[in-house]
């Protein structure tokens, strides 16, 4: 059995958010691998995939938002 873990979780007064971080997810296998831990979480908290990819900024993978990490850091 392969364990899957989320890279980090932020919990504050506004709630809980789950984050997965990858340099790139342009390869389908990499995208699937990085989304898998977030897809296993069965709650309604926001989930994010942070990457350096510029090709698919602000993509949405069934409720998991993909954001360019540089944009995320600047906001």
PDB file of N, H, CA, C and O in Angstrom:
ATOM      1  N   UNK A   1       0.840  -1.171   0.000  1.00  0.00           N
ATOM      2  CA  UNK A   1       0.000   0.000   0.000  1.00  0.00           C
ATOM      3  C   UNK A   1       0.890   1.241   0.000  1.00  0.00           C
ATOM      4  O   UNK A   1       1.813   1.341   0.809  1.00  0.00           O
ATOM      5  N   UNK A   2       0.625   2.171  -0.887  1.00  0.00           N
ATOM      6  H   UNK A   2      -0.124   2.090  -1.544  1.00  0.00           H
ATOM      7  CA  UNK A   2       1.385   3.406  -0.968  1.00  0.00           C
ATOM      8  C   UNK A   2       0.707   4.466  -0.124  1.00  0.00           C
ATOM      9  O   UNK A   2      -0.492   4.710  -0.258  1.00  0.00           O
ATOM     10  N   UNK A   3       1.484   5.097   0.747  1.00  0.00           N
ATOM     11  H   UNK A   3       2.458   4.899   0.856  1.00  0.00           H
ATOM     12  CA  UNK A   3       0.934   6.185   1.558  1.00  0.00           C
ATOM     13  C   UNK A   3       0.923   7.458   0.736  1.00  0.00           C
ATOM     14  O   UNK A   3       1.823   7.706  -0.066  1.00  0.00           O
ATOM     15  N   UNK A   4      -0.101   8.256   0.943  1.00  0.00           N
ATOM     16  H   UNK A   4      -0.833   8.055   1.594  1.00  0.00           H
ATOM     17  CA  UNK A   4      -0.210   9.546   0.271  1.00  0.00           C
ATOM     18  C   UNK A   4      -0.324  10.602   1.354  1.00  0.00           C
ATOM     19  O   UNK A   4      -1.079  10.448   2.314  1.00  0.00           O
ATOM     20  N   UNK A   5       0.434  11.675   1.190  1.00  0.00           N
ATOM     21  H   UNK A   5       1.048  11.800   0.410  1.00  0.00           H
ATOM     22  CA  UNK A   5       0.356  12.746   2.176  1.00  0.00           C
ATOM     23  C   UNK A   5       0.284  14.091   1.476  1.00  0.00           C
ATOM     24  O   UNK A   5       0.805  14.266   0.374  1.00  0.00           O
ATOM     25  N   UNK A   6      -0.364  15.027   2.127  1.00  0.00           N
ATOM     26  H   UNK A   6      -0.788  14.884   3.022  1.00  0.00           H
ATOM     27  CA  UNK A   6      -0.477  16.393   1.635  1.00  0.00           C
ATOM     28  C   UNK A   6       0.773  17.135   2.089  1.00  0.00           C
ATOM     29  O   UNK A   6       1.271  16.900   3.190  1.00  0.00           O
ATOM     30  N   UNK A   7       1.285  18.035   1.240  1.00  0.00           N
ATOM     31  H   UNK A   7       0.881  18.226   0.346  1.00  0.00           H
ATOM     32  CA  UNK A   7       2.521  18.738   1.573  1.00  0.00           C
ATOM     33  C   UNK A   7       2.370  19.653   2.782  1.00  0.00           C
ATOM     34  O   UNK A   7       3.223  19.642   3.669  1.00  0.00           O
ATOM     35  N   UNK A   8       1.297  20.449   2.836  1.00  0.00           N
ATOM     36  H   UNK A   8       0.604  20.458   2.115  1.00  0.00           H
ATOM     37  CA  UNK A   8       1.066  21.236   4.041  1.00  0.00           C
ATOM     38  C   UNK A   8      -0.394  21.652   4.162  1.00  0.00           C
ATOM     39  O   UNK A   8      -1.154  21.677   3.194  1.00  0.00           O
ATOM     40  N   UNK A   9      -0.744  21.980   5.411  1.00  0.00           N
ATOM     41  H   UNK A   9      -0.126  21.960   6.197  1.00  0.00           H
ATOM     42  CA  UNK A   9      -2.104  22.384   5.761  1.00  0.00           C
ATOM     43  C   UNK A   9      -2.010  23.717   6.492  1.00  0.00           C
ATOM     44  O   UNK A   9      -1.163  23.898   7.368  1.00  0.00           O
ATOM     45  N   UNK A  10      -2.879  24.640   6.128  1.00  0.00           N
ATOM     46  H   UNK A  10      -3.567  24.493   5.417  1.00  0.00           H
ATOM     47  CA  UNK A  10      -2.967  25.910   6.850  1.00  0.00           C
ATOM     48  C   UNK A  10      -4.296  25.925   7.583  1.00  0.00           C
ATOM     49  O   UNK A  10      -5.357  25.725   6.993  1.00  0.00           O
ATOM     50  N   UNK A  11      -4.212  26.165   8.876  1.00  0.00           N
ATOM     51  H   UNK A  11      -3.349  26.327   9.355  1.00  0.00           H
ATOM     52  CA  UNK A  11      -5.409  26.256   9.707  1.00  0.00           C
ATOM     53  C   UNK A  11      -5.341  27.577  10.470  1.00  0.00           C
ATOM     54  O   UNK A  11      -4.402  27.823  11.227  1.00  0.00           O
ATOM     55  N   UNK A  12      -6.351  28.422  10.260  1.00  0.00           N
ATOM     56  H   UNK A  12      -7.114  28.222   9.646  1.00  0.00           H
ATOM     57  CA  UNK A  12      -6.403  29.700  10.962  1.00  0.00           C
ATOM     58  C   UNK A  12      -7.862  30.054  11.243  1.00  0.00           C
ATOM     59  O   UNK A  12      -8.748  29.213  11.097  1.00  0.00           O
ATOM     60  N   UNK A  13      -8.105  31.288  11.642  1.00  0.00           N
ATOM     61  H   UNK A  13      -7.384  31.972  11.761  1.00  0.00           H
ATOM     62  CA  UNK A  13      -9.471  31.716  11.974  1.00  0.00           C
ATOM     63  C   UNK A  13     -10.429  31.604  10.794  1.00  0.00           C
ATOM     64  O   UNK A  13     -11.639  31.485  10.984  1.00  0.00           O
ATOM     65  N   UNK A  14      -9.887  31.644   9.567  1.00  0.00           N
ATOM     66  H   UNK A  14      -8.903  31.741   9.412  1.00  0.00           H
ATOM     67  CA  UNK A  14     -10.718  31.560   8.365  1.00  0.00           C
ATOM     68  C   UNK A  14     -11.054  30.121   7.979  1.00  0.00           C
ATOM     69  O   UNK A  14     -11.927  29.898   7.140  1.00  0.00           O
ATOM     70  N   UNK A  15     -10.382  29.155   8.571  1.00  0.00           N
ATOM     71  H   UNK A  15      -9.673  29.337   9.253  1.00  0.00           H
ATOM     72  CA  UNK A  15     -10.646  27.755   8.273  1.00  0.00           C
ATOM     73  C   UNK A  15      -9.386  26.969   7.967  1.00  0.00           C
ATOM     74  O   UNK A  15      -8.285  27.346   8.367  1.00  0.00           O
ATOM     75  N   UNK A  16      -9.568  25.874   7.253  1.00  0.00           N
ATOM     76  H   UNK A  16     -10.462  25.568   6.928  1.00  0.00           H
ATOM     77  CA  UNK A  16      -8.483  24.956   6.916  1.00  0.00           C
ATOM     78  C   UNK A  16      -8.346  24.901   5.401  1.00  0.00           C
ATOM     79  O   UNK A  16      -9.347  24.871   4.685  1.00  0.00           O
ATOM     80  N   UNK A  17      -7.100  24.888   4.905  1.00  0.00           N
ATOM     81  H   UNK A  17      -6.286  24.912   5.486  1.00  0.00           H
ATOM     82  CA  UNK A  17      -6.805  24.717   3.480  1.00  0.00           C
ATOM     83  C   UNK A  17      -5.697  23.685   3.337  1.00  0.00           C
ATOM     84  O   UNK A  17      -4.751  23.658   4.124  1.00  0.00           O
ATOM     85  N   UNK A  18      -5.824  22.839   2.326  1.00  0.00           N
ATOM     86  H   UNK A  18      -6.592  22.861   1.686  1.00  0.00           H
ATOM     87  CA  UNK A  18      -4.829  21.806   2.049  1.00  0.00           C
ATOM     88  C   UNK A  18      -4.043  22.170   0.789  1.00  0.00           C
ATOM     89  O   UNK A  18      -4.617  22.652  -0.188  1.00  0.00           O
ATOM     90  N   UNK A  19      -2.725  21.936   0.815  1.00  0.00           N
ATOM     91  H   UNK A  19      -2.259  21.544   1.609  1.00  0.00           H
ATOM     92  CA  UNK A  19      -1.860  22.313  -0.293  1.00  0.00           C
ATOM     93  C   UNK A  19      -0.942  21.168  -0.707  1.00  0.00           C
ATOM     94  O   UNK A  19      -0.390  20.450   0.127  1.00  0.00           O
ATOM     95  N   UNK A  20      -0.799  21.022  -2.013  1.00  0.00           N
ATOM     96  H   UNK A  20      -1.248  21.604  -2.691  1.00  0.00           H
ATOM     97  CA  UNK A  20       0.163  20.106  -2.614  1.00  0.00           C
ATOM     98  C   UNK A  20       1.053  20.979  -3.486  1.00  0.00           C
ATOM     99  O   UNK A  20       0.556  21.886  -4.153  1.00  0.00           O
ATOM    100  N   UNK A  21       2.368  20.723  -3.497  1.00  0.00           N
ATOM    101  H   UNK A  21       2.772  19.986  -2.955  1.00  0.00           H
ATOM    102  CA  UNK A  21       3.318  21.546  -4.234  1.00  0.00           C
ATOM    103  C   UNK A  21       4.131  20.670  -5.179  1.00  0.00           C
ATOM    104  O   UNK A  21       4.624  19.613  -4.786  1.00  0.00           O
ATOM    105  N   UNK A  22       4.269  21.118  -6.432  1.00  0.00           N
ATOM    106  H   UNK A  22       3.869  21.977  -6.751  1.00  0.00           H
ATOM    107  CA  UNK A  22       5.079  20.407  -7.422  1.00  0.00           C
ATOM    108  C   UNK A  22       5.686  21.428  -8.373  1.00  0.00           C
ATOM    109  O   UNK A  22       5.062  22.447  -8.668  1.00  0.00           O
ATOM    110  N   UNK A  23       6.885  21.168  -8.850  1.00  0.00           N
ATOM    111  H   UNK A  23       7.393  20.341  -8.610  1.00  0.00           H
ATOM    112  CA  UNK A  23       7.519  22.081  -9.803  1.00  0.00           C
ATOM    113  C   UNK A  23       6.669  22.177 -11.067  1.00  0.00           C
ATOM    114  O   UNK A  23       6.402  23.272 -11.563  1.00  0.00           O
ATOM    115  N   UNK A  24       6.253  21.036 -11.577  1.00  0.00           N
ATOM    116  H   UNK A  24       6.470  20.147 -11.174  1.00  0.00           H
ATOM    117  CA  UNK A  24       5.429  21.014 -12.785  1.00  0.00           C
ATOM    118  C   UNK A  24       4.519  19.791 -12.755  1.00  0.00           C
ATOM    119  O   UNK A  24       4.867  18.754 -12.191  1.00  0.00           O
ATOM    120  N   UNK A  25       3.368  19.929 -13.363  1.00  0.00           N
ATOM    121  H   UNK A  25       3.086  20.771 -13.821  1.00  0.00           H
ATOM    122  CA  UNK A  25       2.437  18.802 -13.494  1.00  0.00           C
ATOM    123  C   UNK A  25       1.971  18.679 -14.944  1.00  0.00           C
ATOM    124  O   UNK A  25       0.852  18.237 -15.208  1.00  0.00           O
ATOM    125  N   UNK A  26       2.826  19.067 -15.871  1.00  0.00           N
ATOM    126  H   UNK A  26       3.735  19.425 -15.657  1.00  0.00           H
ATOM    127  CA  UNK A  26       2.462  18.983 -17.291  1.00  0.00           C
ATOM    128  C   UNK A  26       2.372  17.537 -17.765  1.00  0.00           C
ATOM    129  O   UNK A  26       1.641  17.246 -18.712  1.00  0.00           O
ATOM    130  N   UNK A  27       3.094  16.638 -17.131  1.00  0.00           N
ATOM    131  H   UNK A  27       3.687  16.875 -16.361  1.00  0.00           H
ATOM    132  CA  UNK A  27       2.995  15.210 -17.433  1.00  0.00           C
ATOM    133  C   UNK A  27       1.747  14.657 -16.733  1.00  0.00           C
ATOM    134  O   UNK A  27       1.543  14.913 -15.546  1.00  0.00           O
ATOM    135  N   UNK A  28       0.920  13.911 -17.449  1.00  0.00           N
ATOM    136  H   UNK A  28       1.086  13.703 -18.413  1.00  0.00           H
ATOM    137  CA  UNK A  28      -0.331  13.383 -16.895  1.00  0.00           C
ATOM    138  C   UNK A  28      -0.109  12.519 -15.658  1.00  0.00           C
ATOM    139  O   UNK A  28      -0.893  12.585 -14.711  1.00  0.00           O
ATOM    140  N   UNK A  29       0.949  11.712 -15.654  1.00  0.00           N
ATOM    141  H   UNK A  29       1.586  11.659 -16.423  1.00  0.00           H
ATOM    142  CA  UNK A  29       1.231  10.844 -14.509  1.00  0.00           C
ATOM    143  C   UNK A  29       1.596  11.669 -13.277  1.00  0.00           C
ATOM    144  O   UNK A  29       1.181  11.348 -12.163  1.00  0.00           O
ATOM    145  N   UNK A  30       2.364  12.720 -13.477  1.00  0.00           N
ATOM    146  H   UNK A  30       2.702  12.981 -14.381  1.00  0.00           H
ATOM    147  CA  UNK A  30       2.734  13.599 -12.365  1.00  0.00           C
ATOM    148  C   UNK A  30       1.508  14.320 -11.823  1.00  0.00           C
ATOM    149  O   UNK A  30       1.334  14.426 -10.609  1.00  0.00           O
ATOM    150  N   UNK A  31       0.661  14.814 -12.714  1.00  0.00           N
ATOM    151  H   UNK A  31       0.803  14.728 -13.701  1.00  0.00           H
ATOM    152  CA  UNK A  31      -0.562  15.483 -12.291  1.00  0.00           C
ATOM    153  C   UNK A  31      -1.419  14.536 -11.453  1.00  0.00           C
ATOM    154  O   UNK A  31      -1.898  14.917 -10.385  1.00  0.00           O
ATOM    155  N   UNK A  32      -1.613  13.323 -11.923  1.00  0.00           N
ATOM    156  H   UNK A  32      -1.224  13.014 -12.791  1.00  0.00           H
ATOM    157  CA  UNK A  32      -2.424  12.341 -11.193  1.00  0.00           C
ATOM    158  C   UNK A  32      -1.818  12.038  -9.828  1.00  0.00           C
ATOM    159  O   UNK A  32      -2.542  11.943  -8.837  1.00  0.00           O
ATOM    160  N   UNK A  33      -0.495  11.887  -9.768  1.00  0.00           N
ATOM    161  H   UNK A  33       0.093  11.964 -10.573  1.00  0.00           H
ATOM    162  CA  UNK A  33       0.187  11.595  -8.502  1.00  0.00           C
ATOM    163  C   UNK A  33       0.021  12.744  -7.507  1.00  0.00           C
ATOM    164  O   UNK A  33      -0.205  12.506  -6.320  1.00  0.00           O
ATOM    165  N   UNK A  34       0.131  13.977  -7.979  1.00  0.00           N
ATOM    166  H   UNK A  34       0.314  14.170  -8.943  1.00  0.00           H
ATOM    167  CA  UNK A  34       0.034  15.136  -7.084  1.00  0.00           C
ATOM    168  C   UNK A  34      -1.401  15.417  -6.641  1.00  0.00           C
ATOM    169  O   UNK A  34      -1.615  15.910  -5.534  1.00  0.00           O
ATOM    170  N   UNK A  35      -2.373  15.116  -7.475  1.00  0.00           N
ATOM    171  H   UNK A  35      -2.200  14.715  -8.375  1.00  0.00           H
ATOM    172  CA  UNK A  35      -3.774  15.319  -7.108  1.00  0.00           C
ATOM    173  C   UNK A  35      -4.295  14.245  -6.156  1.00  0.00           C
ATOM    174  O   UNK A  35      -5.194  14.513  -5.359  1.00  0.00           O
ATOM    175  N   UNK A  36      -3.746  13.040  -6.229  1.00  0.00           N
ATOM    176  H   UNK A  36      -3.016  12.822  -6.877  1.00  0.00           H
ATOM    177  CA  UNK A  36      -4.263  11.897  -5.472  1.00  0.00           C
ATOM    178  C   UNK A  36      -4.414  12.151  -3.972  1.00  0.00           C
ATOM    179  O   UNK A  36      -5.465  11.831  -3.416  1.00  0.00           O
ATOM    180  N   UNK A  37      -3.406  12.717  -3.291  1.00  0.00           N
ATOM    181  H   UNK A  37      -2.553  12.977  -3.742  1.00  0.00           H
ATOM    182  CA  UNK A  37      -3.597  12.938  -1.842  1.00  0.00           C
ATOM    183  C   UNK A  37      -4.740  13.905  -1.541  1.00  0.00           C
ATOM    184  O   UNK A  37      -5.468  13.717  -0.566  1.00  0.00           O
ATOM    185  N   UNK A  38      -4.902  14.926  -2.359  1.00  0.00           N
ATOM    186  H   UNK A  38      -4.310  15.079  -3.150  1.00  0.00           H
ATOM    187  CA  UNK A  38      -5.980  15.896  -2.136  1.00  0.00           C
ATOM    188  C   UNK A  38      -7.337  15.278  -2.434  1.00  0.00           C
ATOM    189  O   UNK A  38      -8.321  15.582  -1.759  1.00  0.00           O
ATOM    190  N   UNK A  39      -7.396  14.415  -3.441  1.00  0.00           N
ATOM    191  H   UNK A  39      -6.596  14.169  -3.989  1.00  0.00           H
ATOM    192  CA  UNK A  39      -8.657  13.766  -3.801  1.00  0.00           C
ATOM    193  C   UNK A  39      -9.126  12.802  -2.719  1.00  0.00           C
ATOM    194  O   UNK A  39     -10.320  12.518  -2.625  1.00  0.00           O
ATOM    195  N   UNK A  40      -8.220  12.301  -1.913  1.00  0.00           N
ATOM    196  H   UNK A  40      -7.250  12.532  -1.990  1.00  0.00           H
ATOM    197  CA  UNK A  40      -8.566  11.356  -0.844  1.00  0.00           C
ATOM    198  C   UNK A  40      -9.213  12.051   0.354  1.00  0.00           C
ATOM    199  O   UNK A  40      -9.811  11.389   1.202  1.00  0.00           O
ATOM    200  N   UNK A  41      -9.100  13.367   0.431  1.00  0.00           N
ATOM    201  H   UNK A  41      -8.614  13.905  -0.257  1.00  0.00           H
ATOM    202  CA  UNK A  41      -9.664  14.111   1.560  1.00  0.00           C
ATOM    203  C   UNK A  41     -11.135  14.387   1.258  1.00  0.00           C
ATOM    204  O   UNK A  41     -11.464  15.116   0.322  1.00  0.00           O
ATOM    205  N   UNK A  42     -11.998  13.802   2.052  1.00  0.00           N
ATOM    206  H   UNK A  42     -11.731  13.209   2.812  1.00  0.00           H
ATOM    207  CA  UNK A  42     -13.440  13.908   1.766  1.00  0.00           C
ATOM    208  C   UNK A  42     -14.109  14.941   2.674  1.00  0.00           C
ATOM    209  O   UNK A  42     -14.976  14.608   3.482  1.00  0.00           O
ATOM    210  N   UNK A  43     -13.697  16.179   2.529  1.00  0.00           N
ATOM    211  H   UNK A  43     -12.992  16.450   1.873  1.00  0.00           H
ATOM    212  CA  UNK A  43     -14.368  17.262   3.232  1.00  0.00           C
ATOM    213  C   UNK A  43     -14.539  18.429   2.266  1.00  0.00           C
ATOM    214  O   UNK A  43     -14.171  18.324   1.096  1.00  0.00           O
ATOM    215  N   UNK A  44     -15.080  19.508   2.734  1.00  0.00           N
ATOM    216  H   UNK A  44     -15.379  19.593   3.684  1.00  0.00           H
ATOM    217  CA  UNK A  44     -15.333  20.651   1.854  1.00  0.00           C
ATOM    218  C   UNK A  44     -14.329  21.778   2.018  1.00  0.00           C
ATOM    219  O   UNK A  44     -14.576  22.890   1.551  1.00  0.00           O
ATOM    220  N   UNK A  45     -13.198  21.517   2.671  1.00  0.00           N
ATOM    221  H   UNK A  45     -12.997  20.613   3.050  1.00  0.00           H
ATOM    222  CA  UNK A  45     -12.170  22.541   2.819  1.00  0.00           C
ATOM    223  C   UNK A  45     -11.476  22.775   1.481  1.00  0.00           C
ATOM    224  O   UNK A  45     -11.345  21.846   0.684  1.00  0.00           O
ATOM    225  N   UNK A  46     -11.030  24.007   1.226  1.00  0.00           N
ATOM    226  H   UNK A  46     -11.137  24.761   1.873  1.00  0.00           H
ATOM    227  CA  UNK A  46     -10.342  24.305  -0.041  1.00  0.00           C
ATOM    228  C   UNK A  46      -9.046  23.494  -0.184  1.00  0.00           C
ATOM    229  O   UNK A  46      -8.312  23.262   0.777  1.00  0.00           O
ATOM    230  N   UNK A  47      -8.809  23.082  -1.419  1.00  0.00           N
ATOM    231  H   UNK A  47      -9.405  23.270  -2.199  1.00  0.00           H
ATOM    232  CA  UNK A  47      -7.612  22.301  -1.746  1.00  0.00           C
ATOM    233  C   UNK A  47      -6.917  22.955  -2.935  1.00  0.00           C
ATOM    234  O   UNK A  47      -7.562  23.360  -3.901  1.00  0.00           O
ATOM    235  N   UNK A  48      -5.581  23.052  -2.848  1.00  0.00           N
ATOM    236  H   UNK A  48      -5.057  22.723  -2.063  1.00  0.00           H
ATOM    237  CA  UNK A  48      -4.810  23.764  -3.857  1.00  0.00           C
ATOM    238  C   UNK A  48      -3.605  22.943  -4.297  1.00  0.00           C
ATOM    239  O   UNK A  48      -2.984  22.238  -3.501  1.00  0.00           O
ATOM    240  N   UNK A  49      -3.290  23.053  -5.584  1.00  0.00           N
ATOM    241  H   UNK A  49      -3.793  23.626  -6.231  1.00  0.00           H
ATOM    242  CA  UNK A  49      -2.081  22.479  -6.167  1.00  0.00           C
ATOM    243  C   UNK A  49      -1.233  23.657  -6.639  1.00  0.00           C
ATOM    244  O   UNK A  49      -1.619  24.374  -7.562  1.00  0.00           O
ATOM    245  N   UNK A  50      -0.081  23.855  -6.006  1.00  0.00           N
ATOM    246  H   UNK A  50       0.232  23.272  -5.256  1.00  0.00           H
ATOM    247  CA  UNK A  50       0.797  24.967  -6.340  1.00  0.00           C
ATOM    248  C   UNK A  50       1.925  24.463  -7.232  1.00  0.00           C
ATOM    249  O   UNK A  50       2.626  23.516  -6.875  1.00  0.00           O
ATOM    250  N   UNK A  51       2.104  25.099  -8.403  1.00  0.00           N
ATOM    251  H   UNK A  51       1.535  25.869  -8.694  1.00  0.00           H
ATOM    252  CA  UNK A  51       3.142  24.685  -9.350  1.00  0.00           C
ATOM    253  C   UNK A  51       3.821  25.914  -9.953  1.00  0.00           C
ATOM    254  O   UNK A  51       3.379  27.047  -9.761  1.00  0.00           O
ATOM    255  N   UNK A  52       4.891  25.665 -10.677  1.00  0.00           N
ATOM    256  H   UNK A  52       5.249  24.745 -10.833  1.00  0.00           H
ATOM    257  CA  UNK A  52       5.556  26.722 -11.437  1.00  0.00           C
ATOM    258  C   UNK A  52       5.018  26.816 -12.861  1.00  0.00           C
ATOM    259  O   UNK A  52       5.463  27.660 -13.639  1.00  0.00           O
ATOM    260  N   UNK A  53       4.069  25.959 -13.203  1.00  0.00           N
ATOM    261  H   UNK A  53       3.707  25.273 -12.572  1.00  0.00           H
ATOM    262  CA  UNK A  53       3.520  25.934 -14.558  1.00  0.00           C
ATOM    263  C   UNK A  53       2.817  27.241 -14.903  1.00  0.00           C
ATOM    264  O   UNK A  53       2.033  27.767 -14.113  1.00  0.00           O
ATOM    265  N   UNK A  54       3.108  27.754 -16.088  1.00  0.00           N
ATOM    266  H   UNK A  54       3.745  27.327 -16.729  1.00  0.00           H
ATOM    267  CA  UNK A  54       2.436  28.961 -16.582  1.00  0.00           C
ATOM    268  C   UNK A  54       1.378  28.606 -17.631  1.00  0.00           C
ATOM    269  O   UNK A  54       0.537  29.436 -17.976  1.00  0.00           O
ATOM    270  N   UNK A  55       1.426  27.379 -18.131  1.00  0.00           N
ATOM    271  H   UNK A  55       2.110  26.705 -17.851  1.00  0.00           H
ATOM    272  CA  UNK A  55       0.522  26.970 -19.204  1.00  0.00           C
ATOM    273  C   UNK A  55      -0.914  26.843 -18.713  1.00  0.00           C
ATOM    274  O   UNK A  55      -1.844  27.189 -19.441  1.00  0.00           O
ATOM    275  N   UNK A  56      -1.110  26.361 -17.512  1.00  0.00           N
ATOM    276  H   UNK A  56      -0.355  26.080 -16.920  1.00  0.00           H
ATOM    277  CA  UNK A  56      -2.457  26.145 -16.987  1.00  0.00           C
ATOM    278  C   UNK A  56      -2.684  26.948 -15.709  1.00  0.00           C
ATOM    279  O   UNK A  56      -3.065  26.366 -14.693  1.00  0.00           O
ATOM    280  N   UNK A  57      -2.465  28.255 -15.721  1.00  0.00           N
ATOM    281  H   UNK A  57      -2.156  28.728 -16.546  1.00  0.00           H
ATOM    282  CA  UNK A  57      -2.675  28.992 -14.482  1.00  0.00           C
ATOM    283  C   UNK A  57      -4.161  28.973 -14.112  1.00  0.00           C
ATOM    284  O   UNK A  57      -5.036  29.079 -14.971  1.00  0.00           O
ATOM    285  N   UNK A  58      -4.410  28.839 -12.847  1.00  0.00           N
ATOM    286  H   UNK A  58      -3.699  28.753 -12.149  1.00  0.00           H
ATOM    287  CA  UNK A  58      -5.770  28.852 -12.307  1.00  0.00           C
ATOM    288  C   UNK A  58      -6.663  27.746 -12.870  1.00  0.00           C
ATOM    289  O   UNK A  58      -7.870  27.935 -13.023  1.00  0.00           O
ATOM    290  N   UNK A  59      -6.071  26.604 -13.175  1.00  0.00           N
ATOM    291  H   UNK A  59      -5.091  26.451 -13.051  1.00  0.00           H
ATOM    292  CA  UNK A  59      -6.853  25.448 -13.613  1.00  0.00           C
ATOM    293  C   UNK A  59      -7.635  24.897 -12.419  1.00  0.00           C
ATOM    294  O   UNK A  59      -7.278  25.137 -11.266  1.00  0.00           O
ATOM    295  N   UNK A  60      -8.689  24.169 -12.709  1.00  0.00           N
ATOM    296  H   UNK A  60      -8.979  23.974 -13.646  1.00  0.00           H
ATOM    297  CA  UNK A  60      -9.506  23.560 -11.675  1.00  0.00           C
ATOM    298  C   UNK A  60      -9.634  22.081 -11.992  1.00  0.00           C
ATOM    299  O   UNK A  60     -10.077  21.708 -13.079  1.00  0.00           O
ATOM    300  N   UNK A  61      -9.247  21.242 -11.047  1.00  0.00           N
ATOM    301  H   UNK A  61      -8.887  21.545 -10.165  1.00  0.00           H
ATOM    302  CA  UNK A  61      -9.289  19.790 -11.215  1.00  0.00           C
ATOM    303  C   UNK A  61     -10.345  19.225 -10.263  1.00  0.00           C
ATOM    304  O   UNK A  61     -10.021  18.769  -9.167  1.00  0.00           O
ATOM    305  N   UNK A  62     -11.591  19.258 -10.684  1.00  0.00           N
ATOM    306  H   UNK A  62     -11.855  19.629 -11.575  1.00  0.00           H
ATOM    307  CA  UNK A  62     -12.706  18.760  -9.858  1.00  0.00           C
ATOM    308  C   UNK A  62     -12.694  19.381  -8.466  1.00  0.00           C
ATOM    309  O   UNK A  62     -12.806  18.680  -7.461  1.00  0.00           O
ATOM    310  N   UNK A  63     -12.558  20.693  -8.420  1.00  0.00           N
ATOM    311  H   UNK A  63     -12.467  21.262  -9.237  1.00  0.00           H
ATOM    312  CA  UNK A  63     -12.598  21.406  -7.153  1.00  0.00           C
ATOM    313  C   UNK A  63     -11.246  21.694  -6.532  1.00  0.00           C
ATOM    314  O   UNK A  63     -11.160  22.456  -5.569  1.00  0.00           O
ATOM    315  N   UNK A  64     -10.197  21.106  -7.060  1.00  0.00           N
ATOM    316  H   UNK A  64     -10.266  20.488  -7.843  1.00  0.00           H
ATOM    317  CA  UNK A  64      -8.842  21.386  -6.586  1.00  0.00           C
ATOM    318  C   UNK A  64      -8.261  22.451  -7.507  1.00  0.00           C
ATOM    319  O   UNK A  64      -8.055  22.210  -8.697  1.00  0.00           O
ATOM    320  N   UNK A  65      -7.999  23.630  -6.947  1.00  0.00           N
ATOM    321  H   UNK A  65      -8.166  23.825  -5.980  1.00  0.00           H
ATOM    322  CA  UNK A  65      -7.506  24.744  -7.758  1.00  0.00           C
ATOM    323  C   UNK A  65      -6.001  24.657  -7.935  1.00  0.00           C
ATOM    324  O   UNK A  65      -5.261  24.504  -6.963  1.00  0.00           O
ATOM    325  N   UNK A  66      -5.554  24.755  -9.172  1.00  0.00           N
ATOM    326  H   UNK A  66      -6.155  24.880  -9.961  1.00  0.00           H
ATOM    327  CA  UNK A  66      -4.127  24.815  -9.477  1.00  0.00           C
ATOM    328  C   UNK A  66      -3.743  26.274  -9.645  1.00  0.00           C
ATOM    329  O   UNK A  66      -4.353  26.997 -10.433  1.00  0.00           O
ATOM    330  N   UNK A  67      -2.741  26.701  -8.912  1.00  0.00           N
ATOM    331  H   UNK A  67      -2.245  26.113  -8.273  1.00  0.00           H
ATOM    332  CA  UNK A  67      -2.295  28.089  -8.928  1.00  0.00           C
ATOM    333  C   UNK A  67      -0.787  28.128  -9.123  1.00  0.00           C
ATOM    334  O   UNK A  67      -0.062  27.298  -8.573  1.00  0.00           O
ATOM    335  N   UNK A  68      -0.319  29.082  -9.900  1.00  0.00           N
ATOM    336  H   UNK A  68      -0.908  29.756 -10.347  1.00  0.00           H
ATOM    337  CA  UNK A  68       1.121  29.286 -10.035  1.00  0.00           C
ATOM    338  C   UNK A  68       1.653  29.730  -8.674  1.00  0.00           C
ATOM    339  O   UNK A  68       1.128  30.669  -8.076  1.00  0.00           O
ATOM    340  N   UNK A  69       2.675  29.066  -8.196  1.00  0.00           N
ATOM    341  H   UNK A  69       3.101  28.303  -8.682  1.00  0.00           H
ATOM    342  CA  UNK A  69       3.168  29.327  -6.839  1.00  0.00           C
ATOM    343  C   UNK A  69       3.715  30.745  -6.681  1.00  0.00           C
ATOM    344  O   UNK A  69       3.608  31.328  -5.602  1.00  0.00           O
ATOM    345  N   UNK A  70       4.297  31.305  -7.737  1.00  0.00           N
ATOM    346  H   UNK A  70       4.385  30.831  -8.613  1.00  0.00           H
ATOM    347  CA  UNK A  70       4.799  32.673  -7.647  1.00  0.00           C
ATOM    348  C   UNK A  70       3.664  33.662  -7.480  1.00  0.00           C
ATOM    349  O   UNK A  70       3.781  34.614  -6.708  1.00  0.00           O
ATOM    350  N   UNK A  71       2.558  33.449  -8.199  1.00  0.00           N
ATOM    351  H   UNK A  71       2.464  32.675  -8.825  1.00  0.00           H
ATOM    352  CA  UNK A  71       1.377  34.288  -8.031  1.00  0.00           C
ATOM    353  C   UNK A  71       0.822  34.141  -6.619  1.00  0.00           C
ATOM    354  O   UNK A  71       0.429  35.126  -5.994  1.00  0.00           O
ATOM    355  N   UNK A  72       0.792  32.905  -6.121  1.00  0.00           N
ATOM    356  H   UNK A  72       1.111  32.105  -6.629  1.00  0.00           H
ATOM    357  CA  UNK A  72       0.269  32.625  -4.789  1.00  0.00           C
ATOM    358  C   UNK A  72       1.112  33.323  -3.712  1.00  0.00           C
ATOM    359  O   UNK A  72       0.570  33.889  -2.762  1.00  0.00           O
ATOM    360  N   UNK A  73       2.433  33.278  -3.867  1.00  0.00           N
ATOM    361  H   UNK A  73       2.873  32.818  -4.638  1.00  0.00           H
ATOM    362  CA  UNK A  73       3.315  33.909  -2.884  1.00  0.00           C
ATOM    363  C   UNK A  73       3.172  35.431  -2.876  1.00  0.00           C
ATOM    364  O   UNK A  73       3.317  36.065  -1.830  1.00  0.00           O
ATOM    365  N   UNK A  74       2.889  36.014  -4.041  1.00  0.00           N
ATOM    366  H   UNK A  74       2.771  35.499  -4.890  1.00  0.00           H
ATOM    367  CA  UNK A  74       2.776  37.462  -4.126  1.00  0.00           C
ATOM    368  C   UNK A  74       1.429  38.001  -3.655  1.00  0.00           C
ATOM    369  O   UNK A  74       1.279  39.203  -3.436  1.00  0.00           O
ATOM    370  N   UNK A  75       0.453  37.114  -3.499  1.00  0.00           N
ATOM    371  H   UNK A  75       0.574  36.137  -3.677  1.00  0.00           H
ATOM    372  CA  UNK A  75      -0.885  37.561  -3.039  1.00  0.00           C
ATOM    373  C   UNK A  75      -1.078  37.363  -1.592  1.00  0.00           C
ATOM    374  O   UNK A  75      -2.141  37.686  -1.061  1.00  0.00           O
TER     375      UNK A  75
END
